[in-house]
Amino acid sequence: MSSRQDEPVPQEPHKEAGSPACPAQWVGDAGTTQHPQSQSRCVTEVVQRVLQPLSLSLQQLSSVQHRMLAAMEAGLSLRKGAHAVPMLPTYVRSTPDGTERGSFLVLELRERDLRVLRAELGGGGHQGAQLKDQIFAVPRDLTEGKGEKLFDFMAESLCQFLDNLHIPATSHQLGFFFPFPCLKTGLEKSVLQTWSKGYSCSDVVGRDVGQLLQEAIQKQARHDINVVVVVNDTVATMMGCSLGKKPCEVGLIVGAGTNSCFMAEAWCVESLDDNEGRMCVNTEWGTFGDTGVLADILTMYDEQVDAGSMHKGKHRFEKMIGSLYLGEIARLLLVQLAQDKALHAGGTTPQLLTQDKVTALEVLSISEDQGGLAAGRCLLQKLGLQPSDPDCFTVRQVCLAVVTRAACLCATSLAAILTHMRKNRELPQLDVCVGVDGDIFQGRKFFQTLEETTKKLAPECAATLVLAEEGSCAWGVAVVTAVAVRLRSQRREVDQLLKPLRLAPDARRQVQALLQREMERGLRHETHAQASTRMLPTY
């Protein structure tokens, strides 16, 4: 009989009532005590012990949800001090209503390139034909040099794109896709808070990027281009996933990092002067946990990932979810298992001990039900190991635990948003669409766990996840631009209608002087009878 026949067949665990919502998945058969299988049981117990810190109960997840909700509400308030979740208003006040139409320019600044396109919106809730787009590689020296040169490059690329279209001279309305943390004071006014994604240009942080782009365009003096809106990736996803469907009211990004936005009741956003209607709020929830509020669920592996990151002590929530970190968490777990002789008989290799040698996409692939074991074998071989079947099963349990925890933590925050929306809209049941994007959503296990856990944490809320399609972000920026242009046009019409009722400064001063003279006449005995303002005593 072969040794393979002597080994226990791996089985998915049966979840008992009250079991963790975010389990380490496979714990083995505790009742097995006989000969060859006893060794497998011991290995399984080691795996269970190592993965246990990643296993979060429903009670723990609910606690994180309530902490996130409290941090969100604090961010919406005018309380002094830094907020764990900033909750920044975007000045996007409505979702698409199907009437958006016209041609708009979109400029997307991405990690390695710049994309310019002209989008045609045909109304009726459906995107029209995209006339043309062009991609410009951003030279590496521009991502680290002076900010003025980067914006000059973007303006030059815009003008070159329009030159290539050979269209009649006209005024172009531009939506600027700028996926970096900004403090907004208007649709087109966005002050950069910090660079990320490999950019570190000087003289830009603390300045209005919409204005910098407009100034760079004006220096070109080639085309009439107006920067109408500056939009980040979450807002673009929310708006882009709404085309041709029920409008999304939440945007969720889980890529290299994570962030979200949602349509909040404007009266909840205390920093606004106009609190009528709704306001799209950019949560910037990746910083949640930076104040220590998540210390009870952080593991030694999270601490090691943070210590090896560029921004130590920052973006703690993001470092448990984003694709930039999941691979490293999995690698550190594999190293621990090897040291505990629960993987490859305790052997390690230089590849296994090399930081960032495991990618998030590999972790996602291994966590899948179909092909997960084969993908696990490929990864172990890439790391220089000669894996046995139990090794392949072990690496799958590791990846499943990492992905499941990430999805569960993401669900706590999505559930916090949904709970906030339902409560402040005073609804017994909330039914909402959530636009989602990011490479983590390539994993079906992540998507499924996110849906299921969100339902458990917010049972009064029905959230339909709408996966972004190719080009959704660009269409989302075009829609925001269209809405802004429409509102601006409506504002001009109202201003024109009210213009006859408005007094110029000189006219106001003249009226004030006349009123003051008549009041003085009304107070004097000799002119009281002739005054238009009688100024009668009340005694």
RODO-2510 file (C-alpha; in nm, 4 decimals, decimal comma):
residues 539
     n   res          X          Y          Z
     1     m     0,0000     0,0000     0,0000
     2     s     0,1403     0,3422    -0,0936
     3     s     0,2055     0,6084     0,1648
     4     r    -0,0564     0,8247    -0,0111
     5     q    -0,3253     0,5708     0,0827
     6     d    -0,2201     0,5856     0,4473
     7     e    -0,2696     0,9639     0,4605
     8     p    -0,6058     1,1070     0,5687
     9     v    -0,8129     1,2617     0,2914
    10     p    -0,8370     1,6387     0,3501
    11     q    -1,1937     1,7496     0,4168
    12     e    -1,3515     2,0908     0,4508
    13     p    -1,4584     2,1452     0,8121
    14     h    -1,8163     2,1243     0,9283
    15     k    -1,9132     2,4525     1,0930
    16     e    -2,0836     2,3999     1,4225
    17     a    -2,3159     2,6561     1,5766
    18     g    -2,1185     2,9308     1,7425
    19     s    -1,8037     2,8567     1,5427
    20     p    -1,5826     3,1490     1,4417
    21     a    -1,7116     3,3554     1,1504
    22     c    -1,3585     3,3948     1,0195
    23     p    -1,2040     3,0530     1,0924
    24     a    -0,8645     2,9062     1,0187
    25     q    -1,0768     2,6537     0,8278
    26     w    -0,9158     2,3104     0,8765
    27     v    -0,8406     2,1726     1,2204
    28     g    -0,8132     1,8041     1,1456
    29     d    -0,9812     1,5051     1,3106
    30     a    -0,9176     1,5343     1,6836
    31     g    -1,0423     1,1805     1,7388
    32     t    -0,7756     1,0215     1,5201
    33     t    -0,5038     0,8662     1,7390
    34     q    -0,3805     0,5637     1,5477
    35     h    -0,0317     0,5018     1,4023
    36     p     0,0505     0,6898     1,0757
    37     q    -0,2416     0,9280     1,1149
    38     s    -0,1276     1,0490     1,4563
    39     q     0,1606     1,2310     1,2887
    40     s    -0,0851     1,4090     1,0561
    41     r    -0,2928     1,5033     1,3594
    42     c     0,0077     1,6605     1,5282
    43     v     0,0928     1,8578     1,2161
    44     t    -0,2679     1,9724     1,1883
    45     e    -0,2670     2,0923     1,5494
    46     v     0,0434     2,3013     1,4796
    47     v    -0,1230     2,4541     1,1720
    48     q    -0,4322     2,5283     1,3786
    49     r    -0,2256     2,6956     1,6505
    50     v    -0,0340     2,9125     1,4024
    51     l    -0,3470     3,0202     1,2137
    52     q    -0,5652     3,0713     1,5207
    53     p    -0,4737     3,4423     1,5674
    54     l    -0,6234     3,5113     1,2239
    55     s    -0,9515     3,3461     1,3192
    56     l    -1,1999     3,6114     1,4298
    57     s    -1,5337     3,5252     1,5879
    58     l    -1,8571     3,6933     1,4870
    59     q    -1,8484     3,8735     1,8207
    60     q    -1,5016     4,0130     1,7461
    61     l    -1,6085     4,1194     1,3967
    62     s    -1,9170     4,2907     1,5384
    63     s    -1,6927     4,4775     1,7819
    64     v    -1,4706     4,5986     1,4961
    65     q    -1,7836     4,7048     1,3056
    66     h    -1,9024     4,9190     1,5971
    67     r    -1,5565     5,0720     1,6405
    68     m    -1,5522     5,1631     1,2705
    69     l    -1,9030     5,3109     1,2973
    70     a    -1,7963     5,5236     1,5960
    71     a    -1,4830     5,6394     1,4106
    72     m    -1,6914     5,7288     1,1026
    73     e    -1,9361     5,9355     1,3060
    74     a    -1,6473     6,1120     1,4799
    75     g    -1,4963     6,1908     1,1381
    76     l    -1,8244     6,3447     1,0212
    77     s    -1,8358     6,5704     1,3270
    78     l    -1,6474     6,8951     1,3895
    79     r    -1,4645     6,7552     1,6919
    80     k    -1,1087     6,8801     1,7150
    81     g    -0,8073     6,6561     1,6578
    82     a    -0,7057     6,3943     1,4055
    83     h    -0,9737     6,1409     1,3183
    84     a    -0,9087     5,7672     1,2738
    85     v    -1,1406     5,7739     0,9705
    86     p    -1,1260     6,1228     0,8107
    87     m    -1,4667     6,1136     0,6281
    88     l    -1,3895     6,3791     0,3665
    89     p    -1,6745     6,5392     0,1661
    90     t    -1,6307     6,4999    -0,2113
    91     y    -1,8933     6,7593    -0,3147
    92     v    -2,0600     6,4993    -0,5362
    93     r    -2,4235     6,5465    -0,4370
    94     s    -2,6141     6,2989    -0,6522
    95     t    -2,5850     5,9671    -0,8319
    96     p    -2,6642     5,9391    -1,2074
    97     d    -3,0297     5,9916    -1,2983
    98     g    -3,0033     5,8786    -1,6621
    99     t    -3,0136     6,2268    -1,8150
   100     e    -2,6354     6,2700    -1,8395
   101     r    -2,5341     6,3379    -2,1994
   102     g    -2,2588     6,5065    -2,3964
   103     s    -1,8891     6,4671    -2,4762
   104     f    -1,6346     6,4976    -2,1973
   105     l    -1,2605     6,4650    -2,1603
   106     v    -1,1240     6,2359    -1,8901
   107     l    -0,7662     6,2356    -1,7652
   108     e    -0,6620     5,9343    -1,5544
   109     l    -0,3338     5,9500    -1,3632
   110     r    -0,2362     5,5901    -1,2865
   111     e     0,0582     5,4145    -1,1242
   112     r     0,2741     5,3874    -1,4348
   113     d     0,0896     5,5770    -1,7046
   114     l    -0,1563     5,8438    -1,7991
   115     r    -0,4771     5,7737    -1,9896
   116     v    -0,6666     6,0392    -2,1851
   117     l    -1,0044     5,9694    -2,3408
   118     r    -1,3092     6,1408    -2,4798
   119     a    -1,6280     5,9838    -2,3495
   120     e    -1,9707     6,0226    -2,5029
   121     l    -2,2716     5,9960    -2,2733
   122     g    -2,5949     5,9354    -2,4570
   123     g    -2,8460     5,9735    -2,1737
   124     g    -3,1050     5,7121    -2,0854
   125     g    -2,8724     5,5642    -1,8247
   126     h    -2,6417     5,4016    -2,0800
   127     q    -2,2887     5,4915    -2,1779
   128     g    -2,2413     5,5936    -2,5388
   129     a    -1,9521     5,5312    -2,7728
   130     q    -1,6031     5,6050    -2,6499
   131     l    -1,4565     5,8002    -2,9384
   132     k    -1,0915     5,7456    -2,8647
   133     d    -0,8395     5,7018    -2,5883
   134     q    -0,4639     5,7200    -2,5673
   135     i    -0,2162     5,6022    -2,3050
   136     f     0,1047     5,7905    -2,2265
   137     a     0,3786     5,6216    -2,0213
   138     v     0,4837     5,8443    -1,7296
   139     p     0,8672     5,8609    -1,7186
   140     r     1,0056     5,7492    -1,3855
   141     d     1,1889     6,0771    -1,3265
   142     l     0,8570     6,2643    -1,3452
   143     t     0,7056     6,0582    -1,0626
   144     e     0,9875     6,1645    -0,8275
   145     g     1,0861     6,5069    -0,9595
   146     k     0,9310     6,8508    -0,9471
   147     g     0,5538     6,8563    -0,9447
   148     e     0,5409     7,1304    -1,2081
   149     k     0,7020     6,8979    -1,4633
   150     l     0,4483     6,6221    -1,3972
   151     f     0,1552     6,8597    -1,4493
   152     d     0,3188     7,0057    -1,7614
   153     f     0,3481     6,6508    -1,8955
   154     m    -0,0208     6,5862    -1,8284
   155     a    -0,1208     6,9110    -2,0028
   156     e     0,1012     6,8343    -2,3006
   157     s    -0,0489     6,4835    -2,3263
   158     l    -0,4019     6,6278    -2,3224
   159     c    -0,3210     6,8706    -2,6012
   160     q    -0,1477     6,6010    -2,8071
   161     f    -0,4545     6,3781    -2,7696
   162     l    -0,6858     6,6547    -2,8933
   163     d    -0,4484     6,7365    -3,1788
   164     n    -0,4724     6,3747    -3,2929
   165     l    -0,8546     6,3852    -3,2906
   166     h    -0,8641     6,6626    -3,5545
   167     i    -1,1957     6,7987    -3,4273
   168     p    -1,3206     7,1593    -3,4636
   169     a    -1,2066     7,3999    -3,1952
   170     t    -1,4473     7,3965    -2,9023
   171     s    -1,4548     7,4250    -2,5253
   172     h    -1,3777     7,0934    -2,3525
   173     q    -1,5026     7,0013    -2,0047
   174     l    -1,2500     6,7803    -1,8217
   175     g    -1,2825     6,5330    -1,5376
   176     f    -0,9495     6,4636    -1,3619
   177     f    -0,9080     6,1163    -1,2077
   178     f    -0,6564     6,1663    -0,9250
   179     p    -0,6373     5,8588    -0,6959
   180     f    -0,4538     6,0129    -0,4019
   181     p    -0,5783     6,1358    -0,0605
   182     c    -0,7053     6,4925    -0,0979
   183     l    -0,8940     6,7441     0,1116
   184     k    -1,1733     6,8793    -0,1074
   185     t    -1,3472     7,2148    -0,0784
   186     g    -1,5346     7,1874    -0,4089
   187     l    -1,5832     6,9557    -0,7050
   188     e    -1,2724     7,0879    -0,8787
   189     k    -1,0800     7,1897    -0,5650
   190     s    -0,8659     6,9097    -0,4191
   191     v    -0,5683     6,9754    -0,1936
   192     l    -0,3225     6,6840    -0,1942
   193     q    -0,2615     6,5413     0,1531
   194     t     0,0050     6,2842     0,0695
   195     w     0,1486     6,0982    -0,2278
   196     s     0,1333     5,7175    -0,2655
   197     k     0,1493     5,4523    -0,5412
   198     g     0,5135     5,5333    -0,6169
   199     y     0,4712     5,9117    -0,6637
   200     s     0,6694     6,1585    -0,4535
   201     c     0,6787     6,4804    -0,6574
   202     s     0,7915     6,7935    -0,4770
   203     d     0,5875     7,1137    -0,4300
   204     v     0,2474     6,9457    -0,4695
   205     v     0,1435     6,8284    -0,1206
   206     g    -0,0740     7,0967     0,0361
   207     r    -0,1696     7,2480    -0,3016
   208     d    -0,4838     7,2347    -0,5166
   209     v    -0,4137     6,9768    -0,7886
   210     g    -0,7104     7,0927    -0,9983
   211     q    -0,5666     7,4429    -1,0087
   212     l    -0,2159     7,3108    -1,0877
   213     l    -0,3532     7,1173    -1,3851
   214     q    -0,5575     7,4179    -1,5068
   215     e    -0,2494     7,6408    -1,4904
   216     a    -0,0426     7,3843    -1,6812
   217     i    -0,3135     7,3643    -1,9516
   218     q    -0,3228     7,7424    -1,9826
   219     k     0,0568     7,7502    -2,0277
   220     q     0,0131     7,5259    -2,3334
   221     a    -0,2214     7,7864    -2,4913
   222     r    -0,3403     7,5300    -2,7470
   223     h    -0,6914     7,4208    -2,6456
   224     d    -0,9799     7,5544    -2,4369
   225     i    -0,9969     7,2958    -2,1561
   226     n    -1,1770     7,3547    -1,8277
   227     v    -1,1027     7,1339    -1,5250
   228     v    -1,4553     7,0784    -1,3907
   229     v    -1,4059     6,7992    -1,1333
   230     v    -1,1288     6,6134    -0,9531
   231     v    -1,2377     6,2606    -0,8606
   232     n    -1,0727     5,9731    -0,6721
   233     d    -1,1045     5,6023    -0,7507
   234     t    -1,3822     5,5203    -0,5034
   235     v    -1,6165     5,7909    -0,6340
   236     a    -1,5347     5,6980    -0,9942
   237     t    -1,6139     5,3325    -0,9195
   238     m    -1,9429     5,4173    -0,7480
   239     m    -2,0563     5,6352    -1,0384
   240     g    -1,9169     5,4110    -1,3148
   241     c    -2,0863     5,0969    -1,1826
   242     s    -2,4200     5,2815    -1,1894
   243     l    -2,4462     5,3137    -1,5669
   244     g    -2,7344     5,1120    -1,7100
   245     k    -2,8212     4,9734    -1,3660
   246     k    -2,9722     5,0853    -1,0394
   247     p    -2,7413     5,3643    -0,9167
   248     c    -2,4725     5,2560    -0,6710
   249     e    -2,4637     5,4548    -0,3482
   250     v    -2,1441     5,2996    -0,2119
   251     g    -1,8031     5,2628    -0,3760
   252     l    -1,5523     5,0065    -0,2445
   253     i    -1,1917     4,9599    -0,3567
   254     v    -0,9749     4,6679    -0,2455
   255     g    -0,6563     4,6758    -0,4501
   256     a    -0,3039     4,7550    -0,3345
   257     g    -0,4816     4,9398    -0,0537
   258     t    -0,8463     4,9866     0,0392
   259     n    -1,0902     5,2752     0,0568
   260     s    -1,4605     5,3497     0,0243
   261     c    -1,7161     5,6234    -0,0286
   262     f    -2,0928     5,6474     0,0140
   263     m    -2,3872     5,8849    -0,0227
   264     a    -2,4370     6,0262     0,3263
   265     e    -2,7169     6,2521     0,4444
   266     a    -2,5683     6,6005     0,4120
   267     w    -2,6929     6,7045     0,7562
   268     c    -2,4577     6,4418     0,9059
   269     v    -2,1519     6,6159     0,7552
   270     e    -2,0999     6,8953     1,0058
   271     s    -1,8296     7,0708     0,8014
   272     l    -2,0802     7,1611     0,5269
   273     d    -2,2543     7,4985     0,5076
   274     d    -2,5298     7,3597     0,2854
   275     n    -2,6726     7,0524     0,4578
   276     e    -2,9626     6,9858     0,2212
   277     g    -2,9856     6,6552     0,0325
   278     r    -2,6931     6,4135     0,0258
   279     m    -2,3179     6,4290    -0,0006
   280     c    -2,0770     6,1618    -0,1191
   281     v    -1,8198     6,1104     0,1574
   282     n    -1,4720     5,9654     0,1008
   283     t    -1,3966     5,7602     0,4140
   284     e    -1,0188     5,7077     0,3700
   285     w    -1,0732     5,4125     0,6048
   286     g    -0,7304     5,2603     0,5342
   287     t    -0,5990     5,4654     0,8272
   288     f    -0,8437     5,3015     1,0694
   289     g    -0,6379     5,1404     1,3459
   290     d    -0,3543     5,3939     1,3386
   291     t    -0,4659     5,5145     1,6842
   292     g    -0,4363     5,1646     1,8325
   293     v    -0,8062     5,0807     1,8201
   294     l    -0,7325     4,7474     1,6460
   295     a    -0,4505     4,6373     1,8771
   296     d    -0,6513     4,3420     2,0096
   297     i    -0,6779     4,1748     1,6669
   298     l    -0,3317     4,2525     1,5292
   299     t    -0,1057     3,9472     1,5064
   300     m     0,2705     3,9099     1,5221
   301     y     0,2615     3,8709     1,1436
   302     d     0,0819     4,2049     1,1027
   303     e     0,3481     4,3659     1,3216
   304     q     0,6245     4,2194     1,1042
   305     v     0,4535     4,3424     0,7852
   306     d     0,4187     4,6908     0,9361
   307     a     0,7817     4,6942     1,0467
   308     g     0,8940     4,6118     0,6926
   309     s     0,6670     4,8697     0,5234
   310     m     0,7511     5,2218     0,4035
   311     h     0,5083     5,3918     0,6428
   312     k     0,5450     5,2193     0,9793
   313     g     0,2508     5,2571     1,2128
   314     k     0,0301     5,3961     0,9360
   315     h    -0,2609     5,2425     0,7426
   316     r    -0,2902     4,9493     0,9843
   317     f    -0,6370     4,8470     0,8623
   318     e    -0,5246     4,8597     0,5002
   319     k    -0,2250     4,6373     0,5774
   320     m    -0,4563     4,3515     0,6768
   321     i    -0,6645     4,3746     0,3571
   322     g    -0,4733     4,5258     0,0630
   323     s    -0,3057     4,3161    -0,2062
   324     l     0,0230     4,4904    -0,1319
   325     y     0,0381     4,3032     0,2004
   326     l    -0,1577     3,9754     0,1828
   327     g     0,1217     3,7863     0,0097
   328     e     0,3726     3,8882     0,2741
   329     i     0,1385     3,7856     0,5571
   330     a     0,1033     3,4418     0,3948
   331     r     0,4814     3,4087     0,3503
   332     l     0,5474     3,4893     0,7163
   333     l     0,2938     3,2241     0,8192
   334     l     0,4681     2,9677     0,5966
   335     v     0,8039     3,0562     0,7531
   336     q     0,6564     3,0046     1,0997
   337     l     0,5097     2,6673     0,9996
   338     a     0,8428     2,5576     0,8544
   339     q     1,0200     2,6568     1,1752
   340     d     0,7597     2,4577     1,3699
   341     k     0,8299     2,1584     1,1428
   342     a     0,4734     2,1630     1,0100
   343     l     0,5841     2,2402     0,6524
   344     h     0,8507     2,0720     0,4395
   345     a     0,9686     1,8798     0,7452
   346     g     1,1031     2,2018     0,8938
   347     g     1,3224     2,2972     0,5998
   348     t     1,3489     2,6531     0,4648
   349     t     1,5015     2,8038     0,1508
   350     p     1,6425     3,1483     0,0628
   351     q     1,3343     3,2095    -0,1520
   352     l     1,0969     3,1356     0,1368
   353     l     1,2914     3,3743     0,3589
   354     t     1,2862     3,6574     0,1007
   355     q     1,0458     3,9434     0,1686
   356     d     0,7544     3,9883    -0,0779
   357     k     0,8347     3,6600    -0,2553
   358     v     0,4647     3,5611    -0,2346
   359     t     0,2063     3,7729    -0,4185
   360     a    -0,1554     3,8423    -0,3286
   361     l    -0,2733     3,6978    -0,6594
   362     e    -0,1007     3,3674    -0,5726
   363     v    -0,2711     3,3719    -0,2318
   364     l    -0,6100     3,4330    -0,3953
   365     s    -0,5565     3,1545    -0,6474
   366     i    -0,4555     2,9029    -0,3800
   367     s    -0,7600     2,9914    -0,1676
   368     e    -1,0008     2,8853    -0,4428
   369     d    -1,1889     2,5546    -0,4239
   370     q    -1,0994     2,4682    -0,7821
   371     g    -0,7276     2,4386    -0,8522
   372     g    -0,6200     2,5658    -0,5126
   373     l    -0,4054     2,2652    -0,4216
   374     a    -0,2317     2,2674    -0,7607
   375     a    -0,1624     2,6404    -0,7261
   376     g    -0,0255     2,5735    -0,3779
   377     r     0,2153     2,3144    -0,5166
   378     c     0,3364     2,5632    -0,7807
   379     l     0,4004     2,8268    -0,5159
   380     l     0,5967     2,5913    -0,2909
   381     q     0,8062     2,4809    -0,5865
   382     k     0,8720     2,8458    -0,6760
   383     l     0,9949     2,8913    -0,3199
   384     g     1,2462     2,6105    -0,3727
   385     l     1,0598     2,3478    -0,1715
   386     q     0,9731     1,9909    -0,2689
   387     p     0,6165     1,9761    -0,1390
   388     s     0,4284     1,6682    -0,0249
   389     d     0,0510     1,6445    -0,0561
   390     p     0,0032     1,7508     0,3098
   391     d     0,2312     2,0504     0,2413
   392     c     0,0060     2,1557    -0,0466
   393     f    -0,2994     2,1230     0,1749
   394     t    -0,1277     2,3233     0,4506
   395     v    -0,0399     2,6116     0,2196
   396     r    -0,4007     2,6214     0,1018
   397     q    -0,5215     2,6502     0,4621
   398     v    -0,2771     2,9372     0,5156
   399     c    -0,3967     3,1264     0,2083
   400     l    -0,7607     3,0562     0,2917
   401     a    -0,7116     3,1977     0,6423
   402     v    -0,5420     3,5130     0,5091
   403     v    -0,8092     3,5772     0,2432
   404     t    -1,0971     3,4966     0,4794
   405     r    -0,9722     3,7348     0,7472
   406     a    -0,9241     4,0122     0,4888
   407     a    -1,2773     3,9638     0,3554
   408     c    -1,4263     3,9531     0,7057
   409     l    -1,2515     4,2743     0,8099
   410     c    -1,3633     4,4439     0,4897
   411     a    -1,7168     4,3263     0,5694
   412     t    -1,7044     4,4901     0,9141
   413     s    -1,6430     4,8283     0,7550
   414     l    -1,8942     4,7849     0,4747
   415     a    -2,1513     4,6802     0,7355
   416     a    -2,0670     4,9957     0,9345
   417     i    -2,1406     5,2116     0,6287
   418     l    -2,4680     5,0320     0,5575
   419     t    -2,5755     5,0599     0,9223
   420     h    -2,4973     5,4315     0,9228
   421     m    -2,6967     5,4868     0,6013
   422     r    -2,9975     5,2898     0,7240
   423     k    -3,0025     5,4593     1,0633
   424     n    -2,9747     5,8144     0,9303
   425     r    -3,2328     5,7551     0,6588
   426     e    -3,4640     5,6138     0,9263
   427     l    -3,5350     5,2994     0,7259
   428     p    -3,6359     4,9600     0,8671
   429     q    -3,4561     4,7942     0,5727
   430     l    -3,1865     4,9352     0,3434
   431     d    -3,1536     4,8084    -0,0149
   432     v    -2,8436     4,9457    -0,1838
   433     c    -2,5973     4,8688    -0,4657
   434     v    -2,2232     4,8753    -0,3953
   435     g    -1,9779     4,9358    -0,6796
   436     v    -1,6599     4,7338    -0,6178
   437     d    -1,3214     4,7319    -0,7888
   438     g    -0,9635     4,6203    -0,7255
   439     d    -0,7501     4,3141    -0,7971
   440     i    -0,8553     4,1416    -0,4718
   441     f    -1,2024     4,0922    -0,6219
   442     q    -1,0468     3,8495    -0,8705
   443     g    -1,0737     3,5986    -0,5874
   444     r    -1,4180     3,4361    -0,5732
   445     k    -1,3546     3,3244    -0,2144
   446     f    -1,2958     3,6848    -0,1070
   447     f    -1,6086     3,8076    -0,2895
   448     q    -1,8258     3,5312    -0,1447
   449     t    -1,6968     3,5744     0,2121
   450     l    -1,7435     3,9517     0,1932
   451     e    -2,1072     3,9083     0,0885
   452     e    -2,1889     3,6435     0,3488
   453     t    -2,0207     3,8205     0,6413
   454     t    -2,1757     4,1568     0,5557
   455     k    -2,5211     3,9952     0,5700
   456     k    -2,4441     3,8527     0,9154
   457     l    -2,3184     4,1847     1,0512
   458     a    -2,5909     4,4025     0,8961
   459     p    -2,8982     4,1794     0,8593
   460     e    -3,1304     4,4793     0,8070
   461     c    -2,9316     4,5832     0,4983
   462     a    -2,9405     4,4185     0,1552
   463     a    -2,6236     4,5071    -0,0354
   464     t    -2,5796     4,4023    -0,3991
   465     l    -2,2119     4,4050    -0,4999
   466     v    -2,1658     4,5336    -0,8576
   467     l    -1,8234     4,4450    -0,9983
   468     a    -1,6629     4,7193    -1,2050
   469     e    -1,6100     4,6446    -1,5730
   470     e    -1,3180     4,7535    -1,7896
   471     g    -1,3293     5,1308    -1,8204
   472     s    -1,5900     5,1805    -1,5460
   473     c    -1,3767     5,4354    -1,3612
   474     a    -1,3350     5,6496    -1,6717
   475     w    -1,7092     5,6464    -1,7359
   476     g    -1,7646     5,7296    -1,3697
   477     v    -1,5447     6,0398    -1,3996
   478     a    -1,7332     6,1387    -1,7178
   479     v    -2,0662     6,1031    -1,5342
   480     v    -1,9475     6,3194    -1,2415
   481     t    -1,8294     6,5785    -1,4958
   482     a    -2,1658     6,5667    -1,6744
   483     v    -2,3553     6,6135    -1,3484
   484     a    -2,1292     6,9048    -1,2502
   485     v    -2,1789     7,0741    -1,5885
   486     r    -2,5567     7,0255    -1,5625
   487     l    -2,5689     7,1725    -1,2108
   488     r    -2,3471     7,4618    -1,3169
   489     s    -2,5818     7,5356    -1,6084
   490     q    -2,8840     7,5223    -1,3783
   491     r    -2,7106     7,7572    -1,1359
   492     r    -2,6456     8,0063    -1,4159
   493     e    -3,0130     7,9953    -1,5178
   494     v    -3,1224     8,0631    -1,1598
   495     d    -2,8701     8,3456    -1,1280
   496     q    -2,9988     8,4997    -1,4501
   497     l    -3,3585     8,4753    -1,3270
   498     l    -3,2743     8,6407    -0,9950
   499     k    -3,0425     8,9025    -1,1419
   500     p    -3,3085     9,1821    -1,1579
   501     l    -3,3751     9,1312    -0,7863
   502     r    -3,0114     9,1699    -0,6843
   503     l    -2,8804     9,5138    -0,5861
   504     a    -2,5345     9,6246    -0,6910
   505     p    -2,3057     9,7519    -0,4097
   506     d    -2,3586    10,1176    -0,5117
   507     a    -2,7363    10,0689    -0,5132
   508     r    -2,7233     9,9059    -0,1677
   509     r    -2,5229    10,1986    -0,0304
   510     q    -2,7694    10,4445    -0,1841
   511     v    -3,0674    10,2639    -0,0276
   512     q    -2,8872    10,2538     0,3059
   513     a    -2,8182    10,6286     0,2940
   514     l    -3,1790    10,7088     0,2033
   515     l    -3,3135    10,4892     0,4854
   516     q    -3,0758    10,6441     0,7371
   517     r    -3,1812    10,9978     0,6313
   518     e    -3,5517    10,9140     0,6655
   519     m    -3,4964    10,7554     1,0087
   520     e    -3,3235    11,0707     1,1262
   521     r    -3,6102    11,2824     0,9859
   522     g    -3,8605    11,0606     1,1709
   523     l    -3,6796    11,1178     1,5003
   524     r    -3,6805    11,4995     1,4710
   525     h    -3,9851    11,6929     1,5945
   526     e    -3,9702    11,9483     1,3142
   527     t    -3,9522    11,6883     1,0307
   528     h    -4,1420    11,3997     1,1890
   529     a    -4,4704    11,4695     1,0081
   530     q    -4,3039    11,4637     0,6637
   531     a    -4,0765    11,1570     0,7218
   532     s    -4,1582    10,8296     0,5405
   533     t    -4,0147    10,6378     0,8354
   534     r    -4,2212    10,7646     1,1325
   535     m    -4,0036    10,6245     1,4174
   536     l    -4,2885    10,6107     1,6747
   537     p    -4,2079    10,5815     2,0483
   538     t    -4,3511    10,2751     2,2272
   539     y    -4,3327    10,4099     2,5875
***
